[in-house]
Amino acid sequence: MLVSFILLGKYLESKAKGKTSDALAKLIDLAPDTACLLTMNDERNALSETWWLKGPGIQEKQHLLLKSGDKV
């Protein structure tokens, strides 16, 4: 009986890991391919659109321009 509980636990764990992997893959697919980086002045006003960045080039604390329909 104890062996059956252990096997059931291992089965449920592997099933949960598979669902987690699928969910993470779908989440990564939601990331935008490019984003428009804005240059800010000292008064925190946007000066201009500087350039388009690829996904890995985006870092924290950067100001990005999002348009309707863009995925975040």
C-alpha positions in Angstrom: 0.0 0.0 0.0 2.8 2.4 0.8 4.5 1.7 -2.5 1.3 2.6 -4.3 1.1 6.0 -2.6 4.7 6.7 -3.5 4.1 5.8 -7.1 0.9 7.9 -7.2 2.9 10.9 -5.8 5.6 10.5 -8.4 3.0 10.3 -11.2 1.2 13.4 -10.0 4.5 15.3 -9.6 5.6 14.4 -13.2 2.2 15.5 -14.5 2.4 18.8 -12.7 5.9 19.4 -14.0 4.7 18.8 -17.5 1.9 21.3 -17.2 4.3 23.9 -15.7 6.7 23.5 -18.6 3.8 24.0 -21.0 2.6 27.1 -19.2 6.1 28.6 -19.1 6.5 28.0 -22.9 3.3 29.8 -23.5 4.3 32.7 -21.3 7.6 33.1 -23.1 5.7 33.2 -26.4 3.8 36.3 -25.1 7.0 38.4 -24.9 7.2 41.1 -27.5 9.8 40.8 -30.3 10.7 44.5 -30.3 10.0 47.6 -28.2 10.5 51.3 -28.9 12.9 52.9 -26.3 12.2 56.5 -25.3 14.8 59.0 -24.2 13.8 61.0 -21.1 15.0 64.5 -20.1 15.5 65.7 -16.5 11.9 66.7 -16.1 10.8 63.1 -17.0 9.4 64.2 -20.3 9.9 62.0 -23.4 12.3 63.6 -25.8 12.1 61.2 -28.7 11.8 57.7 -29.8 15.4 56.6 -29.9 15.4 53.1 -31.4 13.8 49.7 -31.6 15.2 47.1 -29.3 15.1 43.4 -29.6 13.6 41.5 -26.7 16.9 40.5 -24.9 18.1 44.2 -25.1 15.2 45.4 -22.9 16.2 46.1 -19.3 14.5 47.2 -16.1 13.8 50.9 -15.5 13.8 51.7 -19.3 10.9 53.7 -20.7 9.2 52.0 -23.6 6.5 53.2 -25.9 3.5 50.8 -26.1 0.9 51.1 -28.8 -2.6 49.6 -28.8 -2.4 45.9 -29.6 1.2 45.4 -28.4 1.8 42.5 -26.1 3.5 43.1 -22.8 
